[in-house]
Amino acid sequence: MADVIKHRKVKIVVLAAGEEIGAHCREGDIAILADSTGWWIKFVGAGGHLDCYGDPYPSYNEALWSAKAAAEFGT
């Protein structure tokens, strides 16, 4: 089940393995998900367009901190 964190009116959605971004996020949200390479931050744009940083973070806490920092400035 996806966990939702609100930060500066931005919804940060932490997805569990196998959960789809489109099923839990909409435009303006930030998704955090993990794979074998690390923790990814995905920014959800208009029409479901996804953008992300080029490299994953090594830990959940670093990904969450970065997502909160992005929320400070707007996505």
SULQUI-V276742 format. One record per run of one state. SS is the DSSP state (H for helix, E for strand, - for the rest). FROM is the first residue (numbers start at 0). TO is the last residue. If there is no record, write none. Layout:
BEGIN
SS:FROM:TO
SS:FROM:TO
END
This chain:
BEGIN
-:0:1
E:2:6
-:7:8
E:9:13
-:14:19
H:20:23
-:24:28
E:29:34
-:35:36
E:37:43
-:44:44
H:45:47
-:48:48
E:49:51
-:52:55
E:56:56
-:57:58
H:59:72
-:73:74
END
